[in-house]
Amino acid sequence: MRELLATGERSFSFEFFPPKDEAGEQQLWQAITDLEPYGPTFVSVTYGAGGTTRDRTVAITERIARDTSMLPVAHLTCVGHTRAELSAILDDLHEAGVTHVMALRGDPPDGPGTPWTPTDGGLTYASELVELIRDRADMRIGVAAFPEGHVDAVDLETDARVLKAKQDAGAEFAVTDMVLRASDYAALVERAEAVGADLPIIPGIMPILNLRSMERMVEFSGRQLPEETTARLTPYADDPVALRAEGIAIATELCEDLLDAGAPGLHFYTLNRSKATREIFANLRITV
C-alpha cells in the first residue's frame, strides 16, 4: 500500500461489514460484484465488537482473496481477545491468504460512550496490536486516524502523537473515520506532520442518505454534523429522494475538495451497498 502511494498513484477503496443473515450476505456479495470493476486499491472488512464477527470476517476476506481480483484488508481489534487469541486470528488470516490488516483498539466492550477496559491478558492500545502484527513478516498494517480527534483523546496534539506511536510501531498507512469537512482532514494531516507522522492518511467518506441515521453515527464519535451540511439537508427532511440526492452532491463536493487538498485517495464506507458509491464515482468522473 505505502509503496503504491509513494509512486503518486491515488488509492480508492471500499469498506464492508460481515452481514447477520442470508439476505445480508446476498446484499454484501452483490455490492462486492458491482464494485469490483472499479479496480479498488483494497477493500476492508470490519470486525464486530468483542470479536463477534471473527469467523465471518475471516471467511469474507478469504473469499475476496480467493474469488476476486481485489486485495482484502481485514480489521482486527483489541476488544475481547488475549494476545494468544489475537495471534491465532492472525494465523487464521494468513491461512486464508490475507496479508493486510487494519489494527484498531476498537470501541469499549460495553459500547460507545462507556469507559475503555482492556481484556485480561490482552492489549490496551492499537500501537501494541501493531507491534504484535509487525513481528510477523507476512502482514502489512494500516491503522485508524480521526479528523476531529478521537473521542477519548485529551487534546488534538495528543491524538496526533497517538498516530505517530502507531506509525513508530509499524503502521504503514492510515484511514480516517468519516470526514465531515475537508478542513478537518487538512488540519489532521497538518497535526500529524507536526509530530513527525508522515504515513499516508486516506480520508473516509460516507454519503448522507438518511439524516437521522447519520446524526446518530456522528454522535457515537462525539461529533456533530457541520451546520452548513444540516442547513442543506433540513429542507428535504420530508423528501427522502431529494435528501438522498443532496447527500450524494455533498459527498461528491467533499471528495473533490479532499483530492484538491492533496489527499492520497478516498475510502468509501459502503454499508454493504454499491449504488451511492458508484454515483459519486460517476460525478467525480473516475474511470474504471
C-alpha contacts under 8 A as a table, 3 or more apart, distances in Angstrom:
res1	aa1	res2	aa2	distance
1	M	4	L	5.23
1	M	5	L	6.37
1	M	41	T	7.99
1	M	172	E	7.62
1	M	173	F	7.40
2	R	5	L	5.16
2	R	6	A	6.01
2	R	172	E	6.02
2	R	173	F	6.44
2	R	199	L	7.96
2	R	200	P	7.18
3	E	6	A	5.03
3	E	7	T	6.67
4	L	7	T	5.46
4	L	8	G	7.28
4	L	9	E	6.27
5	L	8	G	5.35
5	L	9	E	5.34
5	L	10	R	6.32
5	L	11	S	7.05
5	L	200	P	7.44
5	L	264	P	6.81
6	A	9	E	7.37
8	G	264	P	7.80
9	E	264	P	7.52
10	R	264	P	5.10
10	R	265	G	4.69
11	S	40	P	7.30
11	S	41	T	5.48
11	S	202	I	7.88
11	S	264	P	6.26
11	S	265	G	4.31
11	S	266	L	6.32
11	S	267	H	7.85
12	F	40	P	5.29
12	F	41	T	5.62
12	F	42	F	7.43
12	F	265	G	5.47
12	F	266	L	5.04
12	F	267	H	5.88
12	F	268	F	7.87
13	S	40	P	4.97
13	S	41	T	5.58
13	S	42	F	5.15
13	S	43	V	5.48
13	S	44	S	7.80
13	S	266	L	6.45
13	S	267	H	4.71
13	S	268	F	6.16
14	F	40	P	7.11
14	F	42	F	6.93
14	F	43	V	4.79
14	F	44	S	6.39
14	F	267	H	5.65
14	F	268	F	4.77
14	F	269	Y	6.15
14	F	270	T	6.48
15	E	43	V	5.57
15	E	44	S	4.69
15	E	45	V	5.93
15	E	46	T	7.42
15	E	267	H	7.31
15	E	268	F	6.12
15	E	269	Y	5.02
15	E	270	T	5.83
15	E	271	L	7.50
15	E	272	N	7.75
16	F	28	L	7.45
16	F	43	V	7.47
16	F	44	S	6.18
16	F	45	V	4.98
16	F	46	T	6.42
16	F	269	Y	7.07
16	F	270	T	6.26
16	F	271	L	6.14
16	F	272	N	5.31
17	F	45	V	5.35
17	F	46	T	4.94
17	F	47	Y	7.31
17	F	57	T	7.79
17	F	271	L	7.06
17	F	272	N	6.71
18	P	25	E	7.79
18	P	45	V	7.08
18	P	46	T	6.92
18	P	47	Y	7.65
18	P	53	T	6.69
18	P	56	R	6.00
18	P	57	T	6.01
18	P	60	I	7.34
19	P	22	E	7.77
19	P	24	G	4.96
19	P	25	E	5.47
19	P	28	L	7.14
20	K	24	G	6.24
20	K	25	E	7.46
21	D	24	G	5.26
21	D	25	E	6.20
22	E	25	E	4.87
22	E	26	Q	6.31
23	A	26	Q	5.21
23	A	27	Q	6.31
24	G	27	Q	4.99
24	G	28	L	6.07
25	E	28	L	5.09
25	E	29	W	6.34
26	Q	29	W	5.36
26	Q	30	Q	6.09
27	Q	30	Q	5.12
27	Q	31	A	6.22
27	Q	272	N	6.67
27	Q	273	R	7.04
28	L	31	A	5.19
28	L	32	I	6.27
28	L	272	N	5.03
28	L	273	R	6.97
29	W	32	I	4.86
29	W	33	T	5.98
30	Q	33	T	5.03
30	Q	34	D	6.08
30	Q	273	R	7.99
31	A	34	D	5.04
31	A	35	L	6.11
31	A	272	N	5.98
31	A	273	R	5.20
31	A	274	S	4.89
32	I	35	L	5.22
32	I	36	E	5.91
32	I	272	N	7.97
32	I	274	S	7.67
33	T	36	E	5.45
33	T	37	P	7.72
34	D	37	P	6.88
34	D	274	S	6.45
35	L	38	Y	5.56
35	L	39	G	7.70
35	L	40	P	7.94
35	L	274	S	6.47
35	L	278	R	7.60
36	E	39	G	5.71
36	E	40	P	6.96
36	E	68	T	7.65
36	E	69	S	7.45
36	E	70	M	6.93
37	P	288	V	6.42
38	Y	287	T	7.58
38	Y	288	V	4.74
39	G	70	M	7.20
39	G	288	V	6.72
40	P	43	V	6.86
40	P	70	M	6.77
41	T	70	M	7.37
41	T	71	L	6.87
42	F	70	M	6.09
42	F	71	L	4.66
42	F	72	P	5.78
42	F	73	V	6.72
43	V	70	M	6.85
43	V	71	L	6.16
43	V	72	P	5.02
43	V	73	V	5.97
44	S	72	P	5.65
44	S	73	V	4.44
44	S	74	A	5.71
44	S	75	H	6.93
45	V	57	T	6.31
45	V	60	I	7.52
45	V	61	T	6.80
45	V	72	P	7.34
45	V	73	V	6.37
45	V	74	A	5.16
45	V	75	H	5.91
46	T	57	T	6.84
46	T	74	A	6.65
46	T	75	H	4.98
46	T	76	L	7.71
47	Y	51	G	6.50
47	Y	52	T	7.47
47	Y	53	T	5.80
47	Y	54	R	6.51
47	Y	57	T	6.27
47	Y	74	A	7.72
47	Y	75	H	5.39
47	Y	76	L	6.04
47	Y	77	T	7.06
48	G	51	G	5.32
48	G	52	T	4.93
48	G	53	T	4.90
48	G	54	R	7.17
49	A	52	T	5.86
49	A	53	T	7.82
49	A	79	V	6.70
49	A	80	G	7.96
49	A	106	G	7.13
49	A	107	D	6.84
49	A	109	P	6.74
50	G	79	V	4.91
50	G	80	G	4.52
50	G	81	H	7.42
50	G	109	P	6.26
51	G	54	R	5.12
51	G	77	T	7.61
51	G	79	V	6.89
51	G	80	G	6.37
51	G	81	H	7.47
53	T	56	R	5.26
53	T	57	T	5.81
54	R	57	T	5.24
54	R	58	V	6.30
54	R	89	I	7.96
55	D	58	V	5.23
55	D	59	A	6.05
56	R	59	A	4.91
56	R	60	I	5.95
57	T	60	I	5.29
57	T	61	T	6.16
57	T	74	A	6.95
57	T	75	H	7.89
58	V	61	T	5.29
58	V	62	E	5.97
58	V	74	A	7.37
58	V	92	D	7.17
58	V	93	L	6.12
58	V	96	A	7.29
59	A	62	E	5.06
59	A	63	R	6.18
59	A	96	A	7.85
60	I	63	R	5.13
60	I	64	I	6.17
61	T	64	I	5.06
61	T	65	A	6.09
61	T	72	P	5.60
61	T	73	V	7.18
61	T	74	A	6.42
61	T	96	A	7.59
61	T	98	V	6.78
62	E	65	A	5.10
62	E	66	R	6.05
62	E	93	L	7.52
62	E	96	A	4.84
62	E	97	G	6.40
62	E	98	V	6.61
63	R	66	R	4.96
63	R	67	D	5.56
63	R	68	T	7.57
64	I	67	D	5.45
64	I	68	T	5.22
64	I	69	S	7.68
64	I	70	M	6.59
64	I	71	L	7.42
64	I	72	P	6.26
65	A	68	T	6.10
65	A	69	S	7.30
65	A	70	M	6.71
65	A	71	L	6.37
65	A	72	P	6.13
65	A	96	A	7.76
65	A	97	G	6.47
65	A	98	V	6.74
66	R	97	G	7.77
72	P	98	V	6.61
72	P	100	H	6.93
73	V	98	V	7.09
73	V	99	T	7.44
73	V	100	H	4.80
73	V	101	V	5.13
73	V	102	M	6.53
74	A	93	L	8.00
74	A	98	V	7.42
74	A	100	H	6.53
74	A	101	V	4.83
74	A	102	M	6.03
75	H	101	V	5.71
75	H	102	M	4.57
75	H	103	A	6.31
75	H	104	L	7.24
76	L	101	V	6.81
76	L	102	M	6.07
76	L	103	A	5.34
76	L	104	L	6.06
77	T	103	A	6.17
77	T	104	L	4.70
77	T	105	R	5.14
77	T	106	G	5.12
77	T	126	A	7.79
77	T	129	L	7.91
78	C	81	H	6.05
78	C	82	T	7.97
78	C	86	L	7.80
78	C	104	L	6.74
78	C	105	R	5.02
78	C	106	G	6.23
78	C	118	P	7.76
78	C	119	T	7.94
78	C	122	G	6.92
78	C	123	L	5.79
78	C	124	T	7.00
78	C	125	Y	7.57
78	C	126	A	7.19
78	C	129	L	6.96
79	V	105	R	6.81
79	V	106	G	5.95
79	V	107	D	7.37
79	V	108	P	7.28
79	V	109	P	6.43
79	V	118	P	6.96
79	V	119	T	6.73
80	G	109	P	7.27
80	G	118	P	7.72
80	G	119	T	5.57
80	G	122	G	7.72
81	H	84	A	7.88
81	H	85	E	5.64
81	H	86	L	6.15
81	H	119	T	6.31
81	H	121	G	7.86
81	H	122	G	5.76
82	T	85	E	5.13
82	T	86	L	6.24
82	T	119	T	6.59
82	T	120	D	6.77
82	T	121	G	4.85
82	T	122	G	3.88
82	T	123	L	7.15
83	R	86	L	5.11
83	R	87	S	6.20
83	R	121	G	6.36
83	R	122	G	5.09
83	R	123	L	6.96
84	A	87	S	5.10
84	A	88	A	6.23
85	E	88	A	4.96
85	E	89	I	6.26
86	L	89	I	5.10
86	L	90	L	6.30
87	S	90	L	5.05
87	S	91	D	6.25
87	S	132	L	7.88
88	A	91	D	4.93
88	A	92	D	6.29
89	I	92	D	4.94
89	I	93	L	6.24
90	L	93	L	5.02
90	L	94	H	6.12
90	L	133	I	7.79
91	D	94	H	5.06
91	D	95	E	6.16
92	D	95	E	5.09
92	D	96	A	6.21
93	L	96	A	4.92
93	L	97	G	6.38
93	L	98	V	5.17
93	L	99	T	7.39
94	H	97	G	5.14
94	H	98	V	5.37
94	H	99	T	6.41
94	H	138	D	7.51
95	E	98	V	7.47
98	V	101	V	7.94
99	T	138	D	6.11
99	T	139	M	4.76
99	T	140	R	6.21
100	H	139	M	5.50
100	H	140	R	4.70
100	H	141	I	5.88
100	H	142	G	7.62
101	V	139	M	6.93
101	V	140	R	6.28
101	V	141	I	5.12
101	V	142	G	6.18
102	M	141	I	5.84
102	M	142	G	4.54
102	M	143	V	5.30
102	M	144	A	7.65
103	A	126	A	6.22
103	A	129	L	6.22
103	A	130	V	5.98
103	A	141	I	6.68
103	A	142	G	6.16
103	A	143	V	5.25
103	A	144	A	7.67
104	L	126	A	5.13
104	L	129	L	7.45
104	L	143	V	6.22
104	L	144	A	6.61
105	R	124	T	7.14
105	R	125	Y	5.65
105	R	126	A	4.49
105	R	129	L	7.71
107	D	111	G	6.23
107	D	112	P	6.00
107	D	116	W	7.54
108	P	111	G	5.22
108	P	112	P	6.12
108	P	113	G	7.73
108	P	114	T	6.22
108	P	115	P	6.29
108	P	116	W	4.64
108	P	117	T	6.66
109	P	116	W	7.11
109	P	117	T	7.21
110	D	114	T	6.13
110	D	115	P	7.92
111	G	114	T	5.97
112	P	220	F	6.01
112	P	221	S	7.74
113	G	220	F	7.20
117	T	124	T	7.81
118	P	122	G	6.48
118	P	123	L	6.26
118	P	124	T	5.31
119	T	122	G	4.93
119	T	123	L	6.90
119	T	124	T	7.91
123	L	126	A	7.84
123	L	128	E	6.39
123	L	129	L	6.84
124	T	128	E	7.19
125	Y	128	E	5.37
125	Y	129	L	6.84
126	A	129	L	5.02
126	A	130	V	6.22
126	A	143	V	7.91
126	A	166	K	6.96
127	S	130	V	4.92
127	S	131	E	6.27
127	S	162	V	8.00
127	S	165	A	6.27
127	S	166	K	4.55
127	S	169	A	5.92
128	E	131	E	5.04
128	E	132	L	6.29
128	E	169	A	7.52
129	L	132	L	4.99
129	L	133	I	6.25
130	V	133	I	5.15
130	V	134	R	5.87
130	V	141	I	7.02
130	V	166	K	6.72
130	V	169	A	5.92
130	V	170	G	6.12
130	V	171	A	6.48
131	E	134	R	4.92
131	E	135	D	6.47
131	E	169	A	5.31
131	E	170	G	6.51
132	L	135	D	5.75
132	L	136	R	7.61
133	I	136	R	5.58
133	I	139	M	6.73
133	I	141	I	7.54
134	R	137	A	6.94
134	R	139	M	7.00
134	R	140	R	7.64
134	R	141	I	7.57
134	R	169	A	7.51
134	R	170	G	5.89
136	R	139	M	6.07
140	R	171	A	7.74
140	R	172	E	7.28
141	I	170	G	7.10
141	I	171	A	5.05
141	I	172	E	5.80
141	I	173	F	7.15
142	G	171	A	5.44
142	G	172	E	5.79
142	G	173	F	4.89
142	G	174	A	5.33
142	G	175	V	7.32
143	V	166	K	7.36
143	V	171	A	6.42
143	V	173	F	6.50
143	V	174	A	4.70
143	V	175	V	6.37
144	A	174	A	5.31
144	A	175	V	5.13
144	A	176	T	5.53
144	A	177	D	7.08
145	A	149	G	7.84
145	A	150	H	7.86
145	A	163	L	6.76
145	A	174	A	6.04
145	A	175	V	5.89
145	A	176	T	4.44
145	A	177	D	6.44
145	A	201	I	7.51
146	F	149	G	4.83
146	F	150	H	5.58
146	F	176	T	5.31
146	F	177	D	5.44
146	F	188	L	7.38
147	P	176	T	6.60
147	P	177	D	6.87
147	P	178	M	7.90
147	P	179	V	6.31
147	P	184	D	5.27
147	P	185	Y	5.10
147	P	187	A	7.48
147	P	188	L	5.40
148	E	156	L	7.57
148	E	184	D	6.18
148	E	185	Y	7.96
148	E	188	L	7.28
149	G	153	A	6.44
149	G	155	D	7.42
149	G	156	L	5.58
149	G	159	D	5.81
149	G	160	A	7.93
150	H	153	A	5.18
150	H	159	D	6.56
150	H	221	S	7.37
151	V	221	S	5.72
151	V	222	G	5.59
153	A	156	L	6.96
153	A	158	T	6.58
153	A	159	D	5.53
154	V	158	T	6.40
154	V	159	D	7.41
155	D	158	T	5.43
155	D	159	D	6.34
156	L	159	D	4.93
156	L	160	A	6.27
156	L	191	R	7.82
157	E	160	A	5.04
157	E	161	R	6.29
157	E	191	R	6.78
158	T	161	R	4.98
158	T	162	V	6.29
159	D	162	V	5.13
159	D	163	L	6.63
160	A	163	L	5.13
160	A	164	K	6.37
160	A	188	L	7.61
160	A	191	R	6.01
160	A	192	A	5.20
160	A	195	V	6.93
160	A	197	A	7.81
161	R	164	K	4.82
161	R	165	A	6.13
161	R	192	A	7.43
161	R	195	V	6.40
161	R	197	A	7.95
162	V	165	A	4.99
162	V	166	K	6.38
163	L	166	K	5.11
163	L	167	Q	6.34
163	L	192	A	7.27
163	L	197	A	6.86
164	K	167	Q	5.01
164	K	168	D	6.11
164	K	192	A	7.14
164	K	195	V	6.96
164	K	196	G	6.69
164	K	197	A	4.77
165	A	168	D	5.00
165	A	169	A	6.12
166	K	169	A	5.02
166	K	170	G	6.53
166	K	171	A	5.71
167	Q	170	G	5.25
167	Q	171	A	4.46
167	Q	172	E	6.53
167	Q	173	F	7.95
167	Q	197	A	6.75
167	Q	199	L	7.01
168	D	171	A	7.06
171	A	174	A	7.66
171	A	199	L	7.99
172	E	199	L	6.09
172	E	200	P	7.51
173	F	199	L	5.34
173	F	200	P	5.02
173	F	201	I	6.11
173	F	202	I	7.79
174	A	199	L	7.05
174	A	200	P	6.20
174	A	201	I	4.69
174	A	202	I	6.10
175	V	201	I	5.68
175	V	202	I	4.70
175	V	203	P	5.89
175	V	204	G	6.40
175	V	267	H	7.26
176	T	179	V	7.16
176	T	201	I	7.02
176	T	202	I	6.23
176	T	203	P	5.02
176	T	204	G	5.14
177	D	203	P	7.34
177	D	204	G	5.61
178	M	203	P	7.07
178	M	204	G	4.53
178	M	205	I	5.23
178	M	206	M	6.03
178	M	269	Y	7.94
179	V	182	A	6.97
179	V	184	D	7.21
179	V	185	Y	6.66
179	V	203	P	6.36
179	V	204	G	5.75
179	V	205	I	6.06
179	V	206	M	7.82
180	L	184	D	7.38
180	L	225	L	6.95
180	L	226	P	7.01
180	L	254	L	8.00
181	R	184	D	5.36
181	R	185	Y	6.92
181	R	226	P	7.57
181	R	254	L	6.98
182	A	185	Y	5.20
182	A	186	A	6.31
182	A	254	L	6.29
182	A	257	D	6.16
182	A	258	L	5.57
182	A	261	A	7.92
183	S	186	A	5.01
183	S	187	A	6.09
184	D	187	A	5.14
184	D	188	L	6.25
185	Y	188	L	5.06
185	Y	189	V	6.38
185	Y	203	P	7.01
185	Y	258	L	7.71
186	A	189	V	5.23
186	A	190	E	6.24
186	A	261	A	7.16
187	A	190	E	5.00
187	A	191	R	6.14
188	L	191	R	5.12
188	L	192	A	6.10
189	V	192	A	5.06
189	V	193	E	6.13
189	V	201	I	7.30
190	E	193	E	5.23
190	E	194	A	6.19
191	R	194	A	5.09
191	R	195	V	6.70
192	A	195	V	5.51
192	A	196	G	6.34
192	A	197	A	4.89
192	A	198	D	6.84
193	E	196	G	4.94
193	E	197	A	5.16
193	E	198	D	5.66
194	A	197	A	7.46
200	P	264	P	6.79
201	I	263	A	7.36
201	I	264	P	7.07
202	I	263	A	6.45
202	I	264	P	5.99
202	I	265	G	5.66
202	I	266	L	5.83
202	I	267	H	6.52
203	P	258	L	7.77
203	P	263	A	7.10
203	P	265	G	7.12
203	P	266	L	5.51
203	P	267	H	6.06
204	G	266	L	6.19
204	G	267	H	4.65
204	G	268	F	5.85
204	G	269	Y	6.89
205	I	251	A	7.26
205	I	255	C	7.68
205	I	266	L	6.90
205	I	267	H	5.91
205	I	268	F	4.81
205	I	269	Y	5.98
206	M	251	A	7.32
206	M	268	F	6.14
206	M	269	Y	5.23
206	M	270	T	7.16
207	P	247	G	5.83
207	P	248	I	5.85
207	P	250	I	7.56
207	P	251	A	5.23
207	P	276	A	7.28
208	I	211	L	6.41
208	I	214	M	6.31
208	I	244	R	6.88
208	I	247	G	4.67
208	I	248	I	6.91
208	I	251	A	7.47
209	L	214	M	7.85
209	L	243	L	6.84
209	L	244	R	4.61
209	L	245	A	7.94
209	L	247	G	5.72
209	L	248	I	7.46
210	N	213	S	5.65
210	N	214	M	6.23
210	N	240	P	7.47
210	N	243	L	7.43
210	N	244	R	6.95
211	L	214	M	5.24
211	L	215	E	6.15
211	L	233	L	7.50
211	L	237	A	7.54
212	R	215	E	5.17
212	R	216	R	6.40
213	S	216	R	5.16
213	S	217	M	6.32
214	M	217	M	5.07
214	M	218	V	6.14
215	E	218	V	5.18
215	E	219	E	6.19
215	E	224	Q	7.09
215	E	225	L	6.67
216	R	219	E	5.11
216	R	220	F	6.50
217	M	220	F	5.30
217	M	221	S	7.18
218	V	221	S	5.55
218	V	222	G	6.74
218	V	223	R	5.45
218	V	224	Q	5.93
218	V	225	L	6.86
219	E	222	G	4.93
219	E	223	R	5.26
219	E	224	Q	6.21
220	F	223	R	7.47
225	L	229	T	6.61
225	L	230	T	6.57
226	P	229	T	5.27
226	P	230	T	6.43
227	E	230	T	5.12
227	E	231	A	6.02
228	E	231	A	5.10
228	E	232	R	6.41
229	T	232	R	5.27
229	T	233	L	6.39
229	T	250	I	7.73
230	T	233	L	5.15
230	T	234	T	5.77
231	A	234	T	5.57
231	A	235	P	7.44
232	R	235	P	6.80
232	R	246	E	7.57
233	L	236	Y	5.58
233	L	237	A	6.72
233	L	243	L	6.07
233	L	246	E	6.80
233	L	247	G	7.35
234	T	237	A	5.11
235	P	238	D	7.84
236	Y	239	D	5.00
236	Y	240	P	6.98
236	Y	242	A	6.04
236	Y	243	L	5.01
237	A	240	P	6.91
237	A	243	L	6.67
239	D	242	A	5.47
239	D	243	L	6.04
240	P	243	L	5.01
240	P	244	R	5.99
241	V	244	R	5.21
241	V	245	A	6.34
242	A	245	A	5.09
242	A	246	E	6.23
243	L	246	E	5.13
243	L	247	G	6.06
244	R	247	G	4.94
244	R	248	I	6.25
245	A	248	I	5.17
245	A	249	A	6.30
246	E	249	A	4.93
246	E	250	I	6.14
247	G	250	I	5.11
247	G	251	A	6.20
248	I	251	A	5.10
248	I	252	T	6.10
248	I	276	A	6.97
248	I	279	E	7.54
248	I	280	I	6.62
249	A	252	T	5.09
249	A	253	E	6.23
249	A	280	I	7.99
250	I	253	E	5.21
250	I	254	L	6.18
251	A	254	L	5.01
251	A	255	C	6.17
251	A	280	I	7.29
252	T	255	C	5.12
252	T	256	E	6.28
252	T	280	I	5.60
252	T	283	N	6.65
252	T	284	L	6.78
253	E	256	E	5.10
253	E	257	D	6.19
254	L	257	D	5.08
254	L	258	L	6.11
255	C	258	L	5.10
255	C	259	L	6.16
255	C	266	L	7.36
256	E	259	L	5.27
256	E	260	D	6.06
256	E	284	L	7.28
257	D	260	D	5.06
257	D	261	A	6.09
258	L	261	A	4.98
258	L	262	G	6.57
258	L	263	A	5.55
259	L	262	G	5.20
259	L	263	A	4.96
259	L	264	P	7.26
259	L	265	G	6.91
260	D	263	A	7.32
263	A	266	L	7.52
268	F	277	T	7.00
270	T	273	R	5.39
270	T	274	S	6.36
270	T	276	A	7.81
270	T	277	T	6.78
273	R	276	A	7.41
273	R	277	T	7.99
274	S	277	T	5.48
274	S	278	R	6.12
275	K	278	R	5.17
275	K	279	E	6.19
276	A	279	E	5.07
276	A	280	I	6.30
277	T	280	I	5.18
277	T	281	F	6.24
278	R	281	F	5.04
278	R	282	A	6.20
279	E	282	A	5.05
279	E	283	N	6.24
280	I	283	N	4.99
280	I	284	L	6.13
281	F	284	L	5.06
281	F	285	R	5.96
281	F	286	I	5.35
281	F	287	T	7.80
282	A	285	R	4.90
282	A	286	I	6.38
282	A	287	T	7.92
283	N	286	I	7.88
